[in-house]
Structures are given as C-alpha cells and as structure tokens.
Amino acid sequence: MTGYIKLHRKVWNSTIYSDPNMLKLWVHCLMKATHTEHDQLIGNTVIKLSPGQFITGRNALSDE
C-alpha cells in the first residue's frame, strides 16, 4: 500500500485515543480502507467497494 491518511487533532479528545488497543484497531481500519472505488474478487463474487470500505473478518484482523 502507498499513500497516507490524515488524522485530525480532535482524536486526542476521543475515548478511542485513551485506549491503546482501540486506537491501534481504528488506525488499522483507516489504513486498510480503500480511497477509490474499485471491484474486489472474493471467492467467485465481485464486490464493489466504495471509498472508506474494506473487506475483512475477525480472524483476519486478529492475524494482522
């Protein structure tokens, strides 16, 4: 993956920021999310992803 994400300074005042595990999960989701619309093949099905979406599961997140 290439590129960057922006974080607003208001994150300092959120409840997510006070919990290191939640903050890590939230940033992970931000970095995994697509920034452009595109199609993704899952098995034999094509899924159309919009900006801000990604496909994952609990086990995949746990492994990552």
Secondary structure, DSSP 4 states (H G I P E B T S, - for coil): --------GGGGGSTTTTSHHHHHHHHHHHHHS-SS-EEEEETTEEEEEPTT-----HHHHHH-
